[in-house]
Amino acid sequence: MDKKEENREEEDQVVNPWEVSSSAGKIDYDKLIDKFGCQRLDHSLVHRVQRLTGRPPHVFLRRGVFFAHRDFNEILDAYERGDKFYLYTGRGPSSEALHLGHLIPFMFTKYLQDAFKVPLVIQLTDDEKCMWKNLSVEESQRLARENAKDIIACGFDITKTFIFSDFDYVGGAFYKNMVRVSKCVTYNKVVGIFGFTGEDHIGKVSFPPVQAVPSFPSSFPHLFKGKDNPRCLIPCAIDQDPYFRMTRDVAPRIGYHKPALIESSFFPALQVFPRDSRRCCSGRCVVIREREGDDGLRYNDGRMNLDGWILKAERYFSLQRFMNDDKLEAAAVIGFEGDALLWYQWEHKKRPMVLWDEMKLLILKQFRSTQEGSLHEQFLALQQVLELSNLGRAMDFAKRIEGKLLAMTLPKLTLGFSATRTDGLT
């Protein structure tokens, strides 16, 4: 392959913190690993996580959703020696609510915090979105507060978690580290890493140190006191790698460990690639917060019939390589909300359902929109307050549904339902 063909392939696949696209219809992750210089996450590291924590590896590890790393093995070495480390991840608030693509690093970070019992810092880069999305300062701050609600709902340990907004927190020790980093990175270096041009305002050029310094424990003197210098592990999508390549170059020069990274692939959008589903765009995605006027099918492009929802859900299962024993719970999180989700959780805990195909047939048979109302309305019907004269009839109806559920369910538990479990997001 000559130089022109190599350059053309690189142009056809763009992956950076602000754009993810591919004219080929999919991202070539092997080429991305070679380009960025990170390492593939192999099975030996996954098994080592299980051995050290005594917990099954997270489903995102088992299926290769988190597929690349930088020095993750050194984090495990440190943990095995009894040394400390902490987690750092973040969110650029540019929408009212997170969707499932945004949720992946937080779900995985929650697992890491629980498994290793370590502190966590979560950065809300409201300043970044103010500069890149042309939002006002006030609107960026408001979106950060809204996004924080979704993040908190993931169930992080409140005694070990610090969530902060750049607009509110930057200063003091944090700002001092920003200055230290800035002095170590030349303009040519930052242009080479991030591709800035003469048309970009200076706010963009000055932002990378803001995202870099949460990697250093002295940025949080109220969390890490004295001479503590714990290592930092950053779970993130691979498009964030350029920020931390820069950070890793600088860290030893200012007296810190290089941050380690564990990096994920991209969650596929509902429409045809190349749009990146983690970004808030006009394409369809699955949001995780209920909004007035939407039905029980959580798609942000409006109302959708039941058959359409099933087709969309099954496309997700295929793209995300869900196994059969995970599809049922994934469907519940993608498709149900509020009381409907509570209904599903109650049924599942009482008598675990096993296969998505069984549940799908039951839903189609019992809850397709009819003269009795929509799917969502019929899910909620059994929880409505009735007149005493109607109570007996409702109980008969409930028994018929329960009998059919029981007949279609295998009497055993199936492992692996952690794929998309987000306790508390209802």
C-alpha positions as a Markdown table, in Angstrom:
| # | Residue | x | y | z |
|---|---|---|---|---|
| 1 | Met | 0.0 | 0.0 | 0.0 |
| 2 | Asp | 1.5 | 3.4 | -1.0 |
| 3 | Lys | 1.6 | 6.5 | 1.0 |
| 4 | Lys | -1.4 | 8.1 | -0.8 |
| 5 | Glu | -3.6 | 5.0 | 0.0 |
| 6 | Glu | -2.6 | 5.1 | 3.7 |
| 7 | Asn | -3.4 | 8.8 | 3.9 |
| 8 | Arg | -6.8 | 8.2 | 2.2 |
| 9 | Glu | -7.7 | 5.5 | 4.7 |
| 10 | Glu | -6.8 | 7.8 | 7.6 |
| 11 | Glu | -9.0 | 10.5 | 6.2 |
| 12 | Asp | -11.9 | 8.0 | 5.7 |
| 13 | Gln | -11.8 | 7.2 | 9.5 |
| 14 | Val | -11.8 | 10.2 | 11.9 |
| 15 | Val | -11.6 | 9.6 | 15.6 |
| 16 | Asn | -10.8 | 12.5 | 18.0 |
| 17 | Pro | -12.5 | 14.0 | 21.0 |
| 18 | Trp | -14.9 | 16.0 | 18.9 |
| 19 | Glu | -15.6 | 13.8 | 15.8 |
| 20 | Val | -16.1 | 10.1 | 15.2 |
| 21 | Ser | -16.8 | 9.0 | 11.6 |
| 22 | Ser | -16.0 | 6.4 | 9.0 |
| 23 | Ser | -16.9 | 6.3 | 5.4 |
| 24 | Ala | -16.5 | 2.5 | 5.5 |
| 25 | Gly | -19.5 | 2.2 | 7.8 |
| 26 | Lys | -17.6 | 1.0 | 10.8 |
| 27 | Ile | -14.6 | 1.9 | 12.9 |
| 28 | Asp | -11.4 | -0.3 | 12.4 |
| 29 | Tyr | -10.3 | -0.6 | 16.0 |
| 30 | Asp | -7.1 | -2.5 | 15.1 |
| 31 | Lys | -5.9 | 0.5 | 13.0 |
| 32 | Leu | -7.0 | 2.8 | 15.8 |
| 33 | Ile | -4.8 | 0.9 | 18.3 |
| 34 | Asp | -1.9 | 1.1 | 16.0 |
| 35 | Lys | -2.4 | 4.8 | 15.3 |
| 36 | Phe | -2.8 | 5.8 | 19.0 |
| 37 | Gly | -0.2 | 3.4 | 20.3 |
| 38 | Cys | -2.3 | 1.8 | 23.0 |
| 39 | Gln | -2.5 | -1.9 | 23.8 |
| 40 | Arg | -5.3 | -4.4 | 23.2 |
| 41 | Leu | -6.9 | -5.7 | 26.4 |
| 42 | Asp | -6.4 | -9.4 | 26.4 |
| 43 | His | -8.0 | -12.3 | 28.3 |
| 44 | Ser | -5.2 | -12.6 | 30.8 |
| 45 | Leu | -5.9 | -9.2 | 32.2 |
| 46 | Val | -9.7 | -9.9 | 32.3 |
| 47 | His | -9.0 | -13.1 | 34.3 |
| 48 | Arg | -6.6 | -11.2 | 36.5 |
| 49 | Val | -9.3 | -8.7 | 37.5 |
| 50 | Gln | -11.5 | -11.6 | 38.5 |
| 51 | Arg | -8.7 | -13.2 | 40.6 |
| 52 | Leu | -7.8 | -10.0 | 42.4 |
| 53 | Thr | -11.4 | -8.8 | 43.1 |
| 54 | Gly | -13.1 | -12.1 | 43.6 |
| 55 | Arg | -15.9 | -10.8 | 41.3 |
| 56 | Pro | -16.9 | -12.0 | 37.8 |
| 57 | Pro | -15.5 | -9.7 | 35.2 |
| 58 | His | -18.0 | -7.0 | 34.0 |
| 59 | Val | -19.9 | -7.9 | 30.9 |
| 60 | Phe | -18.2 | -5.1 | 29.1 |
| 61 | Leu | -14.8 | -6.8 | 29.8 |
| 62 | Arg | -16.0 | -10.2 | 28.8 |
| 63 | Arg | -17.4 | -9.0 | 25.5 |
| 64 | Gly | -14.6 | -6.7 | 24.5 |
| 65 | Val | -16.6 | -3.4 | 24.8 |
| 66 | Phe | -13.6 | -2.2 | 26.8 |
| 67 | Phe | -11.0 | -3.4 | 24.4 |
| 68 | Ala | -7.8 | -1.3 | 24.8 |
| 69 | His | -5.7 | 0.1 | 27.6 |
| 70 | Arg | -2.6 | 1.9 | 28.6 |
| 71 | Asp | -0.8 | 0.5 | 31.7 |
| 72 | Phe | -3.8 | -1.2 | 33.1 |
| 73 | Asn | -1.5 | -4.1 | 34.0 |
| 74 | Glu | 0.5 | -1.6 | 36.2 |
| 75 | Ile | -2.7 | -0.6 | 38.0 |
| 76 | Leu | -3.3 | -4.3 | 38.8 |
| 77 | Asp | 0.3 | -4.7 | 39.9 |
| 78 | Ala | -0.1 | -1.7 | 42.3 |
| 79 | Tyr | -3.3 | -3.1 | 43.7 |
| 80 | Glu | -1.7 | -6.5 | 44.2 |
| 81 | Arg | 1.1 | -4.8 | 46.2 |
| 82 | Gly | -1.4 | -3.0 | 48.3 |
| 83 | Asp | -0.7 | 0.4 | 46.7 |
| 84 | Lys | -3.5 | 2.9 | 46.3 |
| 85 | Phe | -5.2 | 4.1 | 43.1 |
| 86 | Tyr | -8.2 | 6.2 | 42.2 |
| 87 | Leu | -10.6 | 6.4 | 39.3 |
| 88 | Tyr | -11.2 | 9.5 | 37.1 |
| 89 | Thr | -13.9 | 9.8 | 34.4 |
| 90 | Gly | -16.0 | 12.6 | 33.1 |
| 91 | Arg | -18.8 | 14.0 | 31.0 |
| 92 | Gly | -19.1 | 17.0 | 28.7 |
| 93 | Pro | -22.7 | 18.2 | 29.3 |
| 94 | Ser | -24.2 | 19.2 | 26.0 |
| 95 | Ser | -27.8 | 17.7 | 26.4 |
| 96 | Glu | -30.6 | 17.6 | 28.9 |
| 97 | Ala | -30.1 | 13.9 | 29.7 |
| 98 | Leu | -27.6 | 11.1 | 29.0 |
| 99 | His | -28.4 | 8.3 | 26.5 |
| 100 | Leu | -27.1 | 4.8 | 26.6 |
| 101 | Gly | -23.9 | 5.6 | 24.8 |
| 102 | His | -23.0 | 8.2 | 27.4 |
| 103 | Leu | -23.8 | 5.7 | 30.1 |
| 104 | Ile | -21.3 | 3.0 | 29.2 |
| 105 | Pro | -18.2 | 4.5 | 30.9 |
| 106 | Phe | -20.3 | 5.3 | 34.1 |
| 107 | Met | -21.7 | 1.8 | 34.3 |
| 108 | Phe | -18.2 | 0.3 | 34.0 |
| 109 | Thr | -16.7 | 2.8 | 36.4 |
| 110 | Lys | -19.4 | 1.9 | 38.9 |
| 111 | Tyr | -18.3 | -1.7 | 38.6 |
| 112 | Leu | -14.6 | -0.8 | 39.1 |
| 113 | Gln | -15.4 | 1.3 | 42.2 |
| 114 | Asp | -17.3 | -1.5 | 43.7 |
| 115 | Ala | -14.8 | -4.2 | 42.8 |
| 116 | Phe | -11.7 | -2.4 | 43.9 |
| 117 | Lys | -13.3 | -0.2 | 46.6 |
| 118 | Val | -11.4 | 3.0 | 45.4 |
| 119 | Pro | -12.2 | 6.7 | 45.3 |
| 120 | Leu | -13.6 | 8.3 | 42.1 |
| 121 | Val | -13.6 | 11.8 | 40.7 |
| 122 | Ile | -16.0 | 12.8 | 38.0 |
| 123 | Gln | -15.3 | 15.9 | 36.0 |
| 124 | Leu | -18.2 | 17.8 | 34.3 |
| 125 | Thr | -16.5 | 19.9 | 31.6 |
| 126 | Asp | -19.2 | 22.6 | 31.3 |
| 127 | Asp | -16.4 | 25.0 | 30.2 |
| 128 | Glu | -15.5 | 22.8 | 27.3 |
| 129 | Lys | -19.0 | 22.6 | 25.9 |
| 130 | Cys | -19.4 | 26.3 | 26.4 |
| 131 | Met | -16.5 | 26.8 | 24.0 |
| 132 | Trp | -17.1 | 24.0 | 21.5 |
| 133 | Lys | -20.9 | 24.0 | 21.3 |
| 134 | Asn | -21.4 | 27.8 | 21.5 |
| 135 | Leu | -23.5 | 27.5 | 24.6 |
| 136 | Ser | -23.7 | 30.3 | 27.1 |
| 137 | Val | -22.0 | 29.9 | 30.5 |
| 138 | Glu | -25.3 | 29.7 | 32.3 |
| 139 | Glu | -26.7 | 27.1 | 29.9 |
| 140 | Ser | -23.6 | 24.9 | 30.2 |
| 141 | Gln | -23.8 | 25.1 | 34.0 |
| 142 | Arg | -27.5 | 24.2 | 33.9 |
| 143 | Leu | -26.8 | 21.1 | 31.7 |
| 144 | Ala | -24.0 | 20.0 | 34.0 |
| 145 | Arg | -26.4 | 20.0 | 36.9 |
| 146 | Glu | -29.0 | 18.0 | 34.9 |
| 147 | Asn | -26.4 | 15.5 | 33.7 |
| 148 | Ala | -25.2 | 15.1 | 37.3 |
| 149 | Lys | -28.6 | 13.7 | 38.3 |
| 150 | Asp | -28.3 | 10.9 | 35.7 |
| 151 | Ile | -24.7 | 10.2 | 36.8 |
| 152 | Ile | -25.6 | 10.0 | 40.5 |
| 153 | Ala | -28.4 | 7.6 | 39.7 |
| 154 | Cys | -25.9 | 5.0 | 38.6 |
| 155 | Gly | -25.4 | 4.3 | 42.3 |
| 156 | Phe | -21.8 | 5.4 | 43.0 |
| 157 | Asp | -20.5 | 5.1 | 46.6 |
| 158 | Ile | -21.3 | 8.6 | 48.0 |
| 159 | Thr | -18.5 | 8.3 | 50.5 |
| 160 | Lys | -15.9 | 7.7 | 47.8 |
| 161 | Thr | -17.2 | 9.9 | 44.9 |
| 162 | Phe | -16.5 | 13.6 | 44.1 |
| 163 | Ile | -18.4 | 15.1 | 41.2 |
| 164 | Phe | -17.3 | 18.6 | 40.2 |
| 165 | Ser | -18.0 | 21.2 | 37.5 |
| 166 | Asp | -15.1 | 23.0 | 36.0 |
| 167 | Phe | -16.8 | 26.4 | 36.3 |
| 168 | Asp | -17.3 | 25.8 | 40.0 |
| 169 | Tyr | -14.1 | 24.0 | 41.0 |
| 170 | Val | -11.2 | 25.2 | 38.9 |
| 171 | Gly | -8.8 | 27.2 | 41.0 |
| 172 | Gly | -6.3 | 26.7 | 43.8 |
| 173 | Ala | -4.3 | 23.5 | 43.6 |
| 174 | Phe | -6.2 | 22.4 | 40.5 |
| 175 | Tyr | -5.2 | 25.6 | 38.6 |
| 176 | Lys | -1.6 | 25.3 | 39.8 |
| 177 | Asn | -1.4 | 21.9 | 38.1 |
| 178 | Met | -3.0 | 23.3 | 35.0 |
| 179 | Val | -0.2 | 25.9 | 34.8 |
| 180 | Arg | 2.5 | 23.2 | 35.4 |
| 181 | Val | 1.0 | 21.1 | 32.5 |
| 182 | Ser | 0.7 | 24.2 | 30.2 |
| 183 | Lys | 4.4 | 25.0 | 30.6 |
| 184 | Cys | 5.4 | 21.5 | 29.5 |
| 185 | Val | 3.3 | 21.4 | 26.2 |
| 186 | Thr | 4.3 | 23.5 | 23.2 |
| 187 | Tyr | 1.9 | 25.0 | 20.8 |
| 188 | Asn | 3.2 | 22.8 | 18.0 |
| 189 | Lys | 2.7 | 19.8 | 20.2 |
| 190 | Val | -0.9 | 20.6 | 21.0 |
| 191 | Val | -1.6 | 21.3 | 17.3 |
| 192 | Gly | 0.0 | 18.0 | 16.4 |
| 193 | Ile | -2.1 | 16.1 | 18.9 |
| 194 | Phe | -5.5 | 17.8 | 18.5 |
| 195 | Gly | -5.3 | 19.3 | 15.0 |
| 196 | Phe | -6.2 | 22.8 | 15.9 |
| 197 | Thr | -6.1 | 25.4 | 13.1 |
| 198 | Gly | -5.7 | 29.2 | 12.9 |
| 199 | Glu | -9.5 | 29.4 | 12.9 |
| 200 | Asp | -9.9 | 27.9 | 16.4 |
| 201 | His | -10.2 | 30.4 | 19.3 |
| 202 | Ile | -7.6 | 30.3 | 22.0 |
| 203 | Gly | -10.1 | 28.8 | 24.5 |
| 204 | Lys | -9.9 | 25.5 | 22.6 |
| 205 | Val | -6.1 | 25.5 | 22.6 |
| 206 | Ser | -6.0 | 26.2 | 26.4 |
| 207 | Phe | -8.5 | 23.6 | 27.4 |
| 208 | Pro | -6.5 | 20.3 | 27.3 |
| 209 | Pro | -4.7 | 21.0 | 30.6 |
| 210 | Val | -8.1 | 21.3 | 32.3 |
| 211 | Gln | -9.0 | 17.7 | 31.3 |
| 212 | Ala | -5.4 | 16.5 | 32.1 |
| 213 | Val | -5.0 | 17.5 | 35.7 |
| 214 | Pro | -7.7 | 15.4 | 37.4 |
| 215 | Ser | -5.1 | 12.7 | 36.6 |
| 216 | Phe | -3.0 | 14.1 | 39.4 |
| 217 | Pro | -4.0 | 13.6 | 43.0 |
| 218 | Ser | -2.8 | 16.9 | 44.2 |
| 219 | Ser | -5.5 | 18.6 | 42.2 |
| 220 | Phe | -7.9 | 17.4 | 45.0 |
| 221 | Pro | -6.2 | 18.3 | 48.3 |
| 222 | His | -9.4 | 17.6 | 50.2 |
| 223 | Leu | -9.4 | 14.0 | 49.0 |
| 224 | Phe | -5.7 | 13.1 | 48.9 |
| 225 | Lys | -3.8 | 14.8 | 51.7 |
| 226 | Gly | -0.1 | 15.0 | 52.6 |
| 227 | Lys | 2.4 | 13.1 | 50.4 |
| 228 | Asp | -0.1 | 10.6 | 49.0 |
| 229 | Asn | 0.6 | 10.0 | 45.3 |
| 230 | Pro | -1.8 | 7.3 | 44.2 |
| 231 | Arg | -2.0 | 6.2 | 40.7 |
| 232 | Cys | -5.0 | 7.1 | 38.5 |
| 233 | Leu | -7.1 | 4.9 | 36.2 |
| 234 | Ile | -9.3 | 6.5 | 33.6 |
| 235 | Pro | -12.2 | 4.5 | 32.1 |
| 236 | Cys | -13.2 | 6.3 | 28.9 |
| 237 | Ala | -14.1 | 5.9 | 25.2 |
| 238 | Ile | -11.1 | 5.7 | 22.9 |
| 239 | Asp | -11.8 | 9.0 | 21.3 |
| 240 | Gln | -10.5 | 10.7 | 24.5 |
| 241 | Asp | -7.1 | 9.0 | 24.2 |
| 242 | Pro | -5.4 | 12.2 | 22.7 |
| 243 | Tyr | -6.0 | 14.1 | 25.9 |
| 244 | Phe | -4.3 | 11.5 | 28.0 |
| 245 | Arg | -1.4 | 10.8 | 25.6 |
| 246 | Met | -0.5 | 14.4 | 26.2 |
| 247 | Thr | -1.0 | 14.0 | 30.0 |
| 248 | Arg | 1.2 | 10.8 | 30.1 |
| 249 | Asp | 4.0 | 12.7 | 28.3 |
| 250 | Val | 3.9 | 15.5 | 30.9 |
| 251 | Ala | 3.2 | 13.5 | 34.2 |
| 252 | Pro | 6.8 | 12.3 | 34.9 |
| 253 | Arg | 8.2 | 15.8 | 34.3 |
| 254 | Ile | 6.1 | 17.3 | 37.1 |
| 255 | Gly | 6.5 | 14.4 | 39.5 |
| 256 | Tyr | 3.4 | 12.2 | 39.0 |
| 257 | His | 2.7 | 8.7 | 37.8 |
| 258 | Lys | 1.4 | 8.4 | 34.2 |
| 259 | Pro | -2.3 | 7.9 | 34.3 |
| 260 | Ala | -3.5 | 4.5 | 33.1 |
| 261 | Leu | -6.4 | 4.1 | 30.8 |
| 262 | Ile | -9.0 | 1.5 | 30.0 |
| 263 | Glu | -10.8 | 2.4 | 26.8 |
| 264 | Ser | -14.1 | 1.4 | 25.2 |
| 265 | Ser | -15.4 | 1.1 | 21.7 |
| 266 | Phe | -18.4 | 3.2 | 20.6 |
| 267 | Phe | -22.0 | 2.4 | 21.3 |
| 268 | Pro | -23.7 | 2.1 | 17.9 |
| 269 | Ala | -26.3 | 4.7 | 16.9 |
| 270 | Leu | -29.8 | 3.6 | 15.7 |
| 271 | Gln | -29.2 | 5.2 | 12.3 |
| 272 | Val | -26.5 | 4.0 | 9.9 |
| 273 | Phe | -23.0 | 4.8 | 10.9 |
| 274 | Pro | -20.9 | 7.1 | 10.7 |
| 275 | Arg | -22.7 | 9.2 | 13.3 |
| 276 | Asp | -21.3 | 8.6 | 16.8 |
| 277 | Ser | -24.1 | 7.7 | 19.1 |
| 278 | Arg | -22.3 | 9.1 | 22.2 |
| 279 | Arg | -22.8 | 12.6 | 20.8 |
| 280 | Cys | -26.1 | 14.5 | 20.9 |
| 281 | Cys | -27.1 | 14.8 | 17.3 |
| 282 | Ser | -30.2 | 14.7 | 15.2 |
| 283 | Gly | -29.9 | 10.9 | 14.9 |
| 284 | Arg | -31.9 | 8.5 | 16.9 |
| 285 | Cys | -30.7 | 7.3 | 20.3 |
| 286 | Val | -32.0 | 5.8 | 23.5 |
| 287 | Val | -32.3 | 8.3 | 26.3 |
| 288 | Ile | -32.5 | 7.4 | 30.0 |
| 289 | Arg | -34.8 | 10.0 | 31.4 |
| 290 | Glu | -38.5 | 10.2 | 31.1 |
| 291 | Arg | -39.9 | 13.3 | 29.4 |
| 292 | Glu | -43.5 | 14.6 | 29.3 |
| 293 | Gly | -45.2 | 13.6 | 26.1 |
| 294 | Asp | -43.2 | 10.5 | 25.4 |
| 295 | Asp | -44.6 | 7.0 | 25.5 |
| 296 | Gly | -43.1 | 4.0 | 27.2 |
| 297 | Leu | -40.6 | 3.4 | 24.3 |
| 298 | Arg | -37.6 | 5.5 | 25.2 |
| 299 | Tyr | -36.5 | 6.8 | 21.8 |
| 300 | Asn | -35.9 | 10.5 | 21.4 |
| 301 | Asp | -37.4 | 10.7 | 17.9 |
| 302 | Gly | -41.0 | 10.6 | 19.3 |
| 303 | Arg | -43.6 | 7.9 | 19.4 |
| 304 | Met | -42.9 | 4.4 | 17.9 |
| 305 | Asn | -45.1 | 1.4 | 17.5 |
| 306 | Leu | -44.4 | -1.8 | 19.4 |
| 307 | Asp | -43.1 | -3.7 | 16.3 |
| 308 | Gly | -40.8 | -0.8 | 15.5 |
| 309 | Trp | -39.4 | -0.8 | 19.0 |
| 310 | Ile | -38.7 | -4.5 | 18.9 |
| 311 | Leu | -36.8 | -4.2 | 15.6 |
| 312 | Lys | -34.8 | -1.3 | 17.0 |
| 313 | Ala | -34.0 | -3.3 | 20.2 |
| 314 | Glu | -32.9 | -6.4 | 18.2 |
| 315 | Arg | -30.6 | -4.2 | 16.1 |
| 316 | Tyr | -29.0 | -3.1 | 19.3 |
| 317 | Phe | -28.6 | -6.7 | 20.5 |
| 318 | Ser | -26.9 | -7.6 | 17.3 |
| 319 | Leu | -24.5 | -4.6 | 17.2 |
| 320 | Gln | -23.6 | -4.9 | 20.8 |
| 321 | Arg | -23.1 | -8.6 | 20.7 |
| 322 | Phe | -25.6 | -9.3 | 23.5 |
| 323 | Met | -25.9 | -13.0 | 24.4 |
| 324 | Asn | -29.4 | -14.5 | 24.7 |
| 325 | Asp | -29.4 | -14.5 | 28.4 |
| 326 | Asp | -28.8 | -10.7 | 28.5 |
| 327 | Lys | -31.3 | -9.5 | 26.0 |
| 328 | Leu | -34.3 | -9.7 | 28.3 |
| 329 | Glu | -32.9 | -7.3 | 30.8 |
| 330 | Ala | -31.4 | -5.1 | 28.1 |
| 331 | Ala | -34.9 | -4.8 | 26.5 |
| 332 | Ala | -36.4 | -3.8 | 29.9 |
| 333 | Val | -33.9 | -0.9 | 30.4 |
| 334 | Ile | -34.2 | 0.3 | 26.7 |
| 335 | Gly | -37.9 | 0.0 | 26.4 |
| 336 | Phe | -39.6 | 0.5 | 29.8 |
| 337 | Glu | -39.8 | 3.5 | 32.1 |
| 338 | Gly | -41.3 | 4.6 | 35.3 |
| 339 | Asp | -44.1 | 2.3 | 36.6 |
| 340 | Ala | -43.7 | 0.0 | 33.6 |
| 341 | Leu | -40.1 | -0.6 | 34.5 |
| 342 | Leu | -41.0 | -1.2 | 38.1 |
| 343 | Trp | -43.7 | -3.7 | 36.9 |
| 344 | Tyr | -41.0 | -5.6 | 34.9 |
| 345 | Gln | -38.5 | -5.6 | 37.9 |
| 346 | Trp | -41.2 | -6.8 | 40.2 |
| 347 | Glu | -42.2 | -9.7 | 37.9 |
| 348 | His | -38.6 | -10.6 | 37.2 |
| 349 | Lys | -37.6 | -10.7 | 40.9 |
| 350 | Lys | -40.7 | -12.8 | 41.8 |
| 351 | Arg | -40.2 | -15.3 | 39.0 |
| 352 | Pro | -37.2 | -14.7 | 36.8 |
| 353 | Met | -37.9 | -14.7 | 33.1 |
| 354 | Val | -35.2 | -16.3 | 31.0 |
| 355 | Leu | -35.3 | -15.5 | 27.3 |
| 356 | Trp | -36.0 | -12.3 | 25.3 |
| 357 | Asp | -37.8 | -14.3 | 22.6 |
| 358 | Glu | -40.3 | -15.6 | 25.1 |
| 359 | Met | -40.9 | -12.2 | 26.6 |
| 360 | Lys | -41.2 | -10.6 | 23.1 |
| 361 | Leu | -43.9 | -13.0 | 22.1 |
| 362 | Leu | -45.8 | -12.4 | 25.4 |
| 363 | Ile | -45.5 | -8.6 | 24.9 |
| 364 | Leu | -46.7 | -8.8 | 21.3 |
| 365 | Lys | -49.6 | -11.0 | 22.3 |
| 366 | Gln | -50.8 | -9.2 | 25.3 |
| 367 | Phe | -49.7 | -5.6 | 24.9 |
| 368 | Arg | -49.7 | -4.5 | 21.3 |
| 369 | Ser | -51.8 | -1.3 | 21.0 |
| 370 | Thr | -55.5 | -2.2 | 20.8 |
| 371 | Gln | -58.7 | -0.5 | 21.7 |
| 372 | Glu | -57.8 | -1.1 | 25.3 |
| 373 | Gly | -54.9 | 1.5 | 24.9 |
| 374 | Ser | -51.2 | 1.7 | 24.2 |
| 375 | Leu | -48.5 | -0.7 | 25.4 |
| 376 | His | -47.6 | 1.7 | 28.2 |
| 377 | Glu | -51.2 | 2.2 | 29.3 |
| 378 | Gln | -51.9 | -1.5 | 29.5 |
| 379 | Phe | -48.7 | -2.1 | 31.5 |
| 380 | Leu | -49.9 | 0.4 | 34.0 |
| 381 | Ala | -53.5 | -0.7 | 34.0 |
| 382 | Leu | -53.1 | -3.2 | 36.8 |
| 383 | Gln | -51.7 | -0.5 | 39.1 |
| 384 | Gln | -54.6 | 2.0 | 38.6 |
| 385 | Val | -57.0 | 2.6 | 41.5 |
| 386 | Leu | -60.4 | 0.9 | 40.7 |
| 387 | Glu | -63.9 | 1.0 | 42.0 |
| 388 | Leu | -64.7 | -1.9 | 44.3 |
| 389 | Ser | -67.1 | -3.3 | 41.8 |
| 390 | Asn | -64.3 | -3.6 | 39.2 |
| 391 | Leu | -61.7 | -5.1 | 41.6 |
| 392 | Gly | -62.7 | -8.8 | 41.0 |
| 393 | Arg | -62.6 | -8.4 | 37.3 |
| 394 | Ala | -59.1 | -6.9 | 37.5 |
| 395 | Met | -57.9 | -9.7 | 39.7 |
| 396 | Asp | -59.1 | -12.3 | 37.2 |
| 397 | Phe | -57.3 | -10.4 | 34.4 |
| 398 | Ala | -54.1 | -10.3 | 36.5 |
| 399 | Lys | -54.3 | -14.1 | 37.2 |
| 400 | Arg | -54.6 | -14.8 | 33.5 |
| 401 | Ile | -51.5 | -12.8 | 32.7 |
| 402 | Glu | -49.5 | -14.3 | 35.6 |
| 403 | Gly | -50.4 | -17.8 | 34.4 |
| 404 | Lys | -49.2 | -17.2 | 30.9 |
| 405 | Leu | -46.0 | -15.6 | 32.2 |
| 406 | Leu | -45.4 | -18.7 | 34.4 |
| 407 | Ala | -46.0 | -21.1 | 31.5 |
| 408 | Met | -43.5 | -19.4 | 29.3 |
| 409 | Thr | -40.7 | -19.1 | 31.9 |
| 410 | Leu | -38.1 | -21.7 | 32.8 |
| 411 | Pro | -37.6 | -22.4 | 36.5 |
| 412 | Lys | -34.0 | -21.3 | 36.7 |
| 413 | Leu | -31.9 | -18.2 | 37.1 |
| 414 | Thr | -29.7 | -17.1 | 34.3 |
| 415 | Leu | -26.4 | -15.3 | 34.9 |
| 416 | Gly | -25.1 | -12.2 | 33.1 |
| 417 | Phe | -28.0 | -9.7 | 33.6 |
| 418 | Ser | -25.5 | -7.0 | 34.5 |
| 419 | Ala | -25.1 | -5.9 | 30.9 |
| 420 | Thr | -27.3 | -2.9 | 31.0 |
| 421 | Arg | -28.6 | -2.9 | 34.7 |
| 422 | Thr | -28.8 | 0.6 | 35.9 |
| 423 | Asp | -30.4 | 0.4 | 39.3 |
| 424 | Gly | -32.2 | 3.5 | 40.2 |
| 425 | Leu | -32.7 | 4.8 | 36.7 |
| 426 | Thr | -36.5 | 4.7 | 36.5 |
